[in-house]
Amino acid sequence: MPSTDPRLDLLFALADDELIMGHRLSEWTGWVPYIEEDLALSSIAQDEIAHARTLYEIVASIDGRDLDALALGREPGDYRNAVLCERTNGDFAYTVARHWLYDHADDERLAALEATTFKELAEAVRVLRLEERYHLEHADAWFRRLAEGPVDARHRFAEALAQAYPDAVTLFEPLESEPALLADGTLPRSNEELLAAWSARVAERLASVGLERVVESGVEARAGEMIPTSTGELPDDAAPIAAPRAPVGGGRRGVHSEEFTALWEEMTGLYRAHPGARW
């Protein structure tokens, strides 16, 4: 979907990430290991969808569409979420790994956006960060619990992190209108800079628990590649990823994995069947 206002590229990337992550986390309701975690993940899912709503409200002020049409009335190719957000939940280890990688990435980009010249977005980000802080604390608590836990839990978590890491890099895929956004200060830091800061943060925390090989064994994301797969298979010649590069031509351009189609059909089914329905 072409944007007449460059700011829409950024807003849709942020909002769609939150909406799709919230939808995926909501699928765990009733299935997580124990009731306290059921409540925690359900609450985080609700927060993410509420954050998406806040961002769609800013979009609506620019292009005039209502919130339901923005969240649920677009075709699959019009969504701009990163592929990480749309992957099926898999087992709980993978969900925690994705949650941890995503929330550290989200913290990095929201911290940068507090300095945006886009007044409405800056005001929204300050509010979002108050809740996102608890999401990050929750993710970090599970990170320590699994990374420092029994051998089997640690091994499965390490495999899940290695599986999710290549997709997490796509959170920093450059936006189509990024040069314009950088020029007027709407985007205070480039996605390349944010990716470098995030990857250093993640590598430091993994090294602190002896899991530095998770990054070293990840599949390198190279510029120009399409969506990387999440098979968990690691090449024999894998090299350390000191400075990963986000692929171009993925979710930020409306190119999604097969998993997104089923998610979209379920998520938008009621809206498409009953256009007047409200979320």
C-alpha positions as CSV (number, residue, x, y, z in Angstrom):
1,M,0.0,0.0,0.0
2,P,1.7,3.2,-1.1
3,S,2.0,5.9,1.5
4,T,1.3,9.6,0.7
5,D,2.8,10.6,4.0
6,P,6.2,9.1,4.9
7,R,5.2,8.9,8.5
8,L,2.7,6.2,7.7
9,D,5.5,3.8,6.9
10,L,6.8,4.1,10.4
11,L,3.4,4.1,12.1
12,F,2.2,1.0,10.3
13,A,5.5,-0.9,11.0
14,L,5.1,-0.1,14.7
15,A,1.4,-0.7,15.0
16,D,1.3,-3.9,12.9
17,D,4.2,-5.4,14.9
18,E,2.2,-4.8,18.1
19,L,-1.1,-6.0,16.7
20,I,0.3,-9.3,15.3
21,M,2.5,-10.0,18.4
22,G,-0.6,-9.4,20.6
23,H,-2.6,-11.8,18.5
24,R,0.0,-14.5,18.7
25,L,0.4,-14.1,22.4
26,S,-3.3,-14.3,22.9
27,E,-3.3,-17.8,21.4
28,W,-1.5,-19.0,24.5
29,T,-4.5,-18.2,26.8
30,G,-5.5,-21.4,28.5
31,W,-2.4,-23.3,27.3
32,V,0.6,-22.0,29.2
33,P,2.4,-23.9,32.0
34,Y,0.5,-22.5,34.9
35,I,-2.3,-20.0,35.7
36,E,-0.1,-17.1,36.8
37,E,1.6,-17.2,33.4
38,D,-1.7,-17.5,31.7
39,L,-2.7,-14.2,33.2
40,A,0.6,-12.6,32.5
41,L,0.7,-13.5,28.8
42,S,-2.9,-12.6,28.3
43,S,-2.3,-9.2,29.9
44,I,0.8,-8.6,27.7
45,A,-1.3,-9.6,24.6
46,Q,-4.0,-7.1,25.6
47,D,-1.4,-4.4,26.1
48,E,0.2,-5.0,22.7
49,I,-3.2,-4.8,21.0
50,A,-4.0,-1.6,23.0
51,H,-0.7,-0.1,21.9
52,A,-1.5,-1.0,18.3
53,R,-4.8,0.9,18.7
54,T,-3.0,4.0,20.1
55,L,-0.7,4.0,17.0
56,Y,-3.6,3.4,14.6
57,E,-5.4,6.4,16.1
58,I,-2.4,8.5,14.9
59,V,-2.7,6.9,11.5
60,A,-6.4,7.6,11.4
61,S,-5.7,11.3,12.0
62,I,-3.5,11.4,8.9
63,D,-5.4,9.2,6.4
64,G,-9.0,9.3,7.7
65,R,-9.8,5.6,8.0
66,D,-11.4,4.3,11.1
67,L,-9.5,2.0,13.5
68,D,-11.3,-1.2,12.6
69,A,-10.5,-0.7,8.9
70,L,-6.9,0.0,9.8
71,A,-6.5,-3.0,12.1
72,L,-8.7,-5.6,10.3
73,G,-9.8,-4.3,7.0
74,R,-6.5,-4.4,5.0
75,E,-5.3,-7.1,2.6
76,P,-2.4,-9.3,3.8
77,G,0.1,-7.5,1.6
78,D,-0.8,-4.2,3.2
79,Y,0.4,-5.2,6.6
80,R,3.9,-4.0,7.5
81,N,4.8,-6.2,10.5
82,A,8.1,-8.0,10.7
83,V,8.1,-11.7,10.0
84,L,9.2,-12.5,13.6
85,C,5.8,-11.4,14.9
86,E,3.7,-13.6,12.6
87,R,5.6,-16.9,13.2
88,T,3.4,-19.6,14.8
89,N,4.0,-19.9,18.5
90,G,5.7,-23.3,18.4
91,D,6.6,-24.6,21.9
92,F,6.8,-22.4,25.0
93,A,10.6,-22.1,24.7
94,Y,10.2,-20.5,21.2
95,T,7.5,-18.1,22.4
96,V,9.7,-16.9,25.3
97,A,12.7,-16.5,23.0
98,R,10.7,-14.5,20.5
99,H,9.2,-12.4,23.4
100,W,12.6,-11.7,24.8
101,L,14.2,-10.7,21.4
102,Y,11.2,-8.6,20.4
103,D,10.9,-6.7,23.7
104,H,14.6,-5.8,23.7
105,A,14.2,-4.6,20.1
106,D,11.0,-2.7,21.0
107,D,12.8,-1.1,23.9
108,E,15.6,0.1,21.7
109,R,13.4,1.7,19.1
110,L,10.9,3.3,21.5
111,A,13.8,4.8,23.5
112,A,15.0,6.4,20.2
113,L,11.5,7.6,19.3
114,E,11.2,9.6,22.4
115,A,13.3,12.1,20.6
116,T,11.1,12.2,17.4
117,T,10.0,15.5,16.0
118,F,6.6,13.9,15.3
119,K,4.8,15.4,18.4
120,E,1.8,13.0,18.5
121,L,4.1,9.9,18.2
122,A,6.5,11.3,20.9
123,E,3.6,11.7,23.3
124,A,2.3,8.2,22.5
125,V,5.7,6.6,22.9
126,R,6.2,8.1,26.4
127,V,2.9,6.4,27.5
128,L,3.7,3.1,25.7
129,R,7.1,2.8,27.4
130,L,5.5,2.8,30.9
131,E,3.8,-0.6,30.1
132,E,6.5,-2.0,27.8
133,R,8.9,-1.8,30.8
134,Y,6.9,-4.5,32.5
135,H,6.9,-6.6,29.3
136,L,10.7,-6.4,29.2
137,E,10.9,-7.3,32.9
138,H,8.7,-10.3,32.3
139,A,10.8,-11.4,29.3
140,D,14.1,-11.0,31.2
141,A,12.7,-13.0,34.2
142,W,11.9,-15.9,31.8
143,F,15.3,-15.5,30.1
144,R,17.1,-16.0,33.4
145,R,14.8,-18.8,34.5
146,L,15.4,-20.9,31.3
147,A,19.0,-19.9,30.6
148,E,20.1,-20.6,34.1
149,G,17.8,-23.5,34.7
150,P,18.0,-27.3,34.3
151,V,20.1,-28.6,31.4
152,D,17.1,-29.6,29.3
153,A,15.4,-26.3,29.7
154,R,18.6,-24.4,28.9
155,H,19.3,-26.5,25.8
156,R,15.8,-26.1,24.4
157,F,15.8,-22.4,25.1
158,A,19.2,-22.0,23.3
159,E,17.8,-23.8,20.3
160,A,14.7,-21.6,20.3
161,L,16.8,-18.4,20.5
162,A,18.9,-19.6,17.6
163,Q,15.7,-20.3,15.6
164,A,14.2,-16.9,16.4
165,Y,17.3,-14.7,16.0
166,P,17.3,-14.4,12.2
167,D,13.7,-13.4,12.1
168,A,14.3,-10.9,14.9
169,V,16.8,-9.1,12.7
170,T,13.9,-8.3,10.3
171,L,12.4,-6.0,12.9
172,F,15.1,-3.5,11.7
173,E,14.4,-3.9,8.0
174,P,14.9,-0.4,6.5
175,L,11.6,1.5,5.7
176,E,10.9,2.6,2.2
177,S,10.7,6.2,3.3
178,E,13.5,6.0,5.8
179,P,15.7,8.8,4.2
180,A,12.9,11.3,4.5
181,L,12.0,10.2,8.0
182,L,15.6,10.6,9.1
183,A,16.0,14.0,7.3
184,D,13.1,15.6,9.2
185,G,13.8,13.9,12.6
186,T,10.7,11.8,12.6
187,L,13.0,8.8,12.9
188,P,15.9,10.0,15.2
189,R,18.1,6.9,14.5
190,S,18.3,4.7,11.4
191,N,17.2,1.1,11.5
192,E,20.9,0.2,10.8
193,E,22.0,2.0,14.0
194,L,19.1,0.5,16.0
195,L,20.0,-3.0,14.8
196,A,23.7,-2.5,15.8
197,A,22.7,-1.4,19.3
198,W,20.1,-4.2,19.7
199,S,22.5,-6.9,18.5
200,A,25.2,-5.7,20.9
201,R,22.7,-5.7,23.8
202,V,21.5,-9.2,23.0
203,A,25.0,-10.5,22.5
204,E,26.1,-9.1,25.9
205,R,23.2,-10.7,27.8
206,L,23.7,-14.1,26.0
207,A,27.4,-14.0,26.9
208,S,26.5,-13.3,30.5
209,V,24.8,-16.7,30.8
210,G,27.3,-18.6,28.5
211,L,25.0,-18.7,25.5
212,E,27.1,-16.6,23.1
213,R,27.0,-19.4,20.5
214,V,23.3,-18.7,20.0
215,V,24.3,-15.6,18.0
216,E,27.4,-17.1,16.5
217,S,25.3,-20.0,15.2
218,G,22.5,-17.9,13.9
219,V,21.8,-17.7,10.1
220,E,23.3,-14.4,8.9
221,A,20.7,-12.0,7.5
222,R,22.1,-10.4,4.4
223,A,20.8,-7.3,2.7
224,G,18.7,-8.2,-0.4
225,E,17.5,-11.6,0.9
226,M,13.8,-12.4,1.2
227,I,12.3,-13.7,4.4
228,P,14.7,-16.1,6.2
229,T,13.3,-19.4,7.3
230,S,12.9,-20.5,10.9
231,T,13.8,-24.2,10.6
232,G,16.4,-24.0,13.4
233,E,18.9,-25.7,11.1
234,L,22.4,-24.2,11.6
235,P,25.0,-24.2,8.8
236,D,28.3,-25.9,9.5
237,D,30.2,-22.8,8.4
238,A,28.2,-20.4,10.5
239,A,30.3,-17.4,11.5
240,P,29.8,-14.9,14.4
241,I,27.3,-12.2,13.7
242,A,29.0,-9.2,15.1
243,A,27.0,-6.8,12.9
244,P,24.0,-8.5,11.3
245,R,22.2,-6.8,8.4
246,A,18.5,-6.8,8.0
247,P,17.1,-8.1,4.8
248,V,15.2,-5.8,2.4
249,G,12.0,-7.0,0.8
250,G,10.3,-8.6,3.8
251,G,7.5,-7.6,6.1
252,R,8.1,-3.9,5.9
253,R,7.3,-4.2,2.1
254,G,4.3,-6.4,2.7
255,V,6.0,-9.7,1.9
256,H,5.0,-12.3,4.5
257,S,5.5,-15.9,5.4
258,E,2.9,-18.6,4.7
259,E,2.1,-18.5,8.4
260,F,0.7,-15.0,8.1
261,T,-2.1,-16.0,5.7
262,A,-3.8,-18.3,8.3
263,L,-3.2,-15.7,11.0
264,W,-4.8,-13.0,8.9
265,E,-7.8,-15.1,8.0
266,E,-8.5,-15.9,11.6
267,M,-7.8,-12.4,12.9
268,T,-9.9,-10.6,10.3
269,G,-12.6,-13.2,9.8
270,L,-15.3,-11.5,11.9
271,Y,-14.6,-8.1,10.4
272,R,-14.8,-9.4,6.8
273,A,-18.0,-11.4,7.6
274,H,-19.6,-8.5,9.5
275,P,-18.0,-5.2,8.4
276,G,-19.9,-3.3,11.1
277,A,-18.4,-5.3,13.9
278,R,-16.2,-3.5,16.4
279,W,-13.0,-4.8,18.1
